[in-house]
Amino acid sequence: MIVQLENVCKDYTQGREPVHVLHDVCMSVEQGEYIAIMGPSGSGKTPLMNVLGCLDVPTSGTYCLEGQDIGALSDDALADIRNQSIGFVFQNFHLLPKMTALDNVALPLLYRGVSLKDRRARAEAALKLMGLGERMDFYPNQLSGGQQQRVAIARAIVGSPKLLLADEPTGALDTASGEQIMDIFRRLSQRGITIIMITHEPGIARRADKIYHILDGRLHTNGIATTPEKETADEEE
């Protein structure tokens, strides 16, 4: 398992009162698996993605990424994991407007100390994988929404992450562009990249291998709240 959550809870403090946003979340994801998570606003999707992305740690319970207990790590170690092992894709692309597609994609490698020559070569390869070999020198405002999202995906995978987290990746796109992004995710999954995606769109979620629903901070699969015992029984079946 590349991702394993066991009874993960997350609390925040609001004033003097604790606010419980995740309750005993359990989830196991194999390498290369493609997971969709659905839920209404305020259901706990963002806190869950923050934990999965090592932007936050559980209040209780255990989150293991590639067998490593995330809750036991320092902030610097978490930053290293985000840089080395996790790619992020967002609804609104977050491309730097004054940089070309190539430079946007190469940027994460700068923080790894990769040489300029290698950064450019790896960014070119990622953009070609996205079908953007002819758009490398274009700026974001010269690209369509679907093309911008493909640049953002190329940036997310240029460092060869094991885990790709996507937050509403088709939310700002038309139907045809959204389908194109889903085809790309399927190909990335087949290449061994694990994908966990948040979406409000049932048709998009159905493209994944498995759909989870989150409601009031509790994660459900097939309408049943996940527990270690439940997931073990499912595996035995």
C-alpha positions as CSV (number, residue, x, y, z in Angstrom):
1,M,0.0,0.0,0.0
2,I,1.3,3.4,-0.9
3,V,-1.4,5.2,1.2
4,Q,-2.8,3.9,4.5
5,L,-5.0,5.8,6.9
6,E,-6.1,4.1,10.1
7,N,-8.7,5.8,12.3
8,V,-7.4,9.3,11.3
9,C,-9.0,12.2,13.2
10,K,-8.4,15.9,12.7
11,D,-9.4,18.6,15.1
12,Y,-9.1,22.4,14.9
13,T,-9.6,24.9,17.7
14,Q,-12.2,27.6,17.1
15,G,-12.1,30.0,20.0
16,R,-11.8,27.7,23.0
17,E,-13.8,24.8,21.5
18,P,-12.3,22.0,19.4
19,V,-13.9,21.4,16.0
20,H,-13.8,17.8,14.8
21,V,-13.4,17.8,11.0
22,L,-12.3,14.2,10.4
23,H,-13.6,11.2,12.3
24,D,-11.9,7.8,12.3
25,V,-11.0,7.9,8.6
26,C,-9.7,4.6,7.1
27,M,-8.4,4.2,3.6
28,S,-5.9,2.0,1.9
29,V,-4.7,2.8,-1.6
30,E,-2.3,0.6,-3.8
31,Q,0.3,2.0,-6.1
32,G,-1.2,3.0,-9.4
33,E,-4.7,3.0,-8.1
34,Y,-7.1,5.8,-9.2
35,I,-9.4,7.0,-6.4
36,A,-12.2,9.6,-6.5
37,I,-13.6,11.3,-3.4
38,M,-16.9,13.0,-3.5
39,G,-18.7,15.1,-0.8
40,P,-20.6,18.4,-0.3
41,S,-19.0,21.6,0.9
42,G,-18.0,21.4,4.5
43,S,-17.8,17.6,4.5
44,G,-14.1,17.4,5.3
45,K,-12.6,17.0,1.8
46,T,-10.1,19.8,2.2
47,P,-8.8,18.6,5.6
48,L,-8.5,15.1,4.3
49,M,-6.5,16.3,1.2
50,N,-4.3,18.4,3.5
51,V,-3.4,15.3,5.5
52,L,-2.9,13.2,2.4
53,G,-0.7,15.9,0.9
54,C,1.4,16.2,4.1
55,L,0.3,19.8,4.5
56,D,-1.2,18.8,7.9
57,V,-0.9,15.9,10.2
58,P,-3.6,13.9,12.0
59,T,-4.7,14.8,15.5
60,S,-4.9,11.1,16.2
61,G,-4.7,7.9,14.2
62,T,-2.0,7.0,11.7
63,Y,-1.2,8.1,8.1
64,C,1.5,6.1,6.4
65,L,2.8,7.1,3.0
66,E,5.0,4.5,1.4
67,G,5.2,2.8,4.8
68,Q,6.4,6.0,6.6
69,D,4.4,7.4,9.5
70,I,3.8,11.0,8.5
71,G,2.6,12.1,12.0
72,A,6.1,11.4,13.4
73,L,7.9,13.7,10.9
74,S,9.2,17.3,11.3
75,D,8.0,20.2,9.2
76,D,11.2,20.1,7.1
77,A,10.8,16.3,6.5
78,L,7.2,16.9,5.5
79,A,8.3,19.6,3.0
80,D,10.8,17.2,1.6
81,I,8.1,14.5,1.0
82,R,5.9,17.1,-0.7
83,N,8.7,18.0,-3.0
84,Q,9.9,14.5,-3.7
85,S,6.9,12.2,-3.6
86,I,3.6,14.2,-4.1
87,G,2.3,16.2,-7.1
88,F,-0.6,18.6,-6.7
89,V,-3.2,19.7,-9.3
90,F,-5.8,22.4,-8.6
91,Q,-9.0,23.6,-10.1
92,N,-7.5,27.0,-11.0
93,F,-4.2,25.9,-12.4
94,H,-2.0,28.3,-10.4
95,L,0.4,28.9,-13.3
96,L,2.8,31.9,-13.1
97,P,1.6,34.3,-15.7
98,K,5.0,35.8,-16.6
99,M,6.6,32.4,-17.2
100,T,6.3,30.2,-20.3
101,A,4.7,26.7,-20.1
102,L,8.2,25.2,-20.1
103,D,9.4,27.4,-17.3
104,N,6.3,26.8,-15.2
105,V,6.8,23.0,-15.5
106,A,10.5,23.2,-14.8
107,L,10.1,25.4,-11.7
108,P,9.6,22.6,-9.1
109,L,12.9,21.0,-10.2
110,L,14.7,24.2,-9.3
111,Y,14.0,23.6,-5.6
112,R,15.5,20.2,-5.9
113,G,18.8,21.6,-7.2
114,V,18.4,20.0,-10.7
115,S,20.7,21.6,-13.3
116,L,19.1,24.0,-15.9
117,K,19.8,21.6,-18.7
118,D,18.1,18.7,-16.9
119,R,15.2,20.9,-15.8
120,R,14.5,21.9,-19.3
121,A,14.8,18.3,-20.7
122,R,12.5,16.9,-18.1
123,A,10.0,19.7,-18.5
124,E,10.0,19.2,-22.3
125,A,9.3,15.5,-21.8
126,A,6.4,16.1,-19.4
127,L,4.8,18.7,-21.7
128,K,5.2,16.3,-24.7
129,L,3.4,13.6,-22.6
130,M,0.6,16.1,-22.2
131,G,0.4,16.7,-25.9
132,L,1.8,20.2,-25.6
133,G,5.1,19.8,-27.5
134,E,4.1,22.7,-29.8
135,R,3.1,25.0,-26.9
136,M,6.2,25.0,-24.7
137,D,7.0,28.7,-25.3
138,F,3.5,29.9,-24.8
139,Y,2.4,31.9,-21.8
140,P,-0.6,30.9,-19.8
141,N,-2.8,33.7,-21.3
142,Q,-2.1,32.2,-24.7
143,L,-3.4,28.8,-23.7
144,S,-7.0,27.5,-23.4
145,G,-8.3,26.3,-20.0
146,G,-7.7,22.7,-20.9
147,Q,-4.2,23.4,-22.1
148,Q,-3.4,25.3,-18.9
149,Q,-4.6,22.4,-16.8
150,R,-2.4,20.0,-18.9
151,V,0.6,22.3,-18.1
152,A,-0.4,22.2,-14.5
153,I,-0.4,18.3,-14.6
154,A,3.0,18.3,-16.4
155,R,4.3,20.5,-13.6
156,A,2.8,18.1,-11.0
157,I,4.5,15.0,-12.5
158,V,7.8,16.5,-13.7
159,G,9.4,15.3,-10.5
160,S,8.1,11.7,-10.9
161,P,5.9,11.7,-7.8
162,K,4.4,8.5,-6.4
163,L,1.2,10.2,-5.5
164,L,-0.8,12.8,-7.4
165,L,-3.5,14.7,-5.6
166,A,-6.1,16.5,-7.7
167,D,-8.6,19.0,-6.2
168,E,-11.6,19.5,-8.7
169,P,-9.2,19.3,-11.7
170,T,-12.1,19.6,-14.2
171,G,-14.1,22.2,-12.3
172,A,-13.1,25.1,-14.5
173,L,-13.2,23.2,-17.8
174,D,-15.7,22.5,-20.5
175,T,-16.9,18.9,-20.9
176,A,-14.5,18.0,-23.8
177,S,-11.5,19.4,-21.9
178,G,-12.6,17.6,-18.7
179,E,-12.7,14.3,-20.6
180,Q,-9.2,14.9,-22.0
181,I,-7.9,15.4,-18.5
182,M,-9.5,12.2,-17.3
183,D,-7.9,10.3,-20.2
184,I,-4.5,11.7,-19.1
185,F,-5.2,10.6,-15.5
186,R,-6.0,7.1,-16.6
187,R,-2.7,7.0,-18.6
188,L,-0.8,8.3,-15.6
189,S,-2.4,5.6,-13.4
190,Q,-1.4,2.9,-15.9
191,R,2.2,4.3,-15.6
192,G,2.1,3.6,-11.8
193,I,1.2,7.0,-10.5
194,T,-1.3,6.8,-7.7
195,I,-4.1,9.4,-8.1
196,I,-6.5,10.7,-5.5
197,M,-9.0,13.1,-6.9
198,I,-11.7,15.3,-5.3
199,T,-14.7,16.0,-7.6
200,H,-18.3,17.1,-7.4
201,E,-19.1,15.5,-10.8
202,P,-20.5,11.9,-10.7
203,G,-19.5,11.3,-14.4
204,I,-15.9,12.3,-13.6
205,A,-15.8,10.2,-10.4
206,R,-17.0,7.1,-12.4
207,R,-13.8,7.3,-14.4
208,A,-11.8,6.3,-11.3
209,D,-11.1,2.7,-10.0
210,K,-13.0,3.4,-6.7
211,I,-15.3,6.1,-5.4
212,Y,-15.3,7.2,-1.7
213,H,-17.9,9.6,-0.3
214,I,-17.1,11.9,2.6
215,L,-19.9,13.3,4.8
216,D,-19.5,15.1,8.1
217,G,-15.9,14.1,8.3
218,R,-16.6,10.4,7.9
219,L,-15.4,8.5,4.8
220,H,-17.7,6.0,3.2
221,T,-17.4,3.5,0.4
222,N,-20.5,2.0,-1.1
223,G,-22.5,3.9,1.4
224,I,-20.8,2.2,4.4
225,A,-18.4,4.0,6.7
226,T,-14.9,2.7,6.4
227,T,-13.3,0.9,9.3
228,P,-10.2,-1.4,9.4
229,E,-12.4,-4.4,9.9
230,K,-14.6,-3.4,6.9
231,E,-11.7,-3.0,4.5
232,T,-10.2,-6.3,5.6
233,A,-13.5,-8.0,4.9
234,D,-13.7,-6.4,1.5
235,E,-10.2,-7.6,0.6
236,E,-11.1,-11.1,1.7
237,E,-14.2,-11.1,-0.6
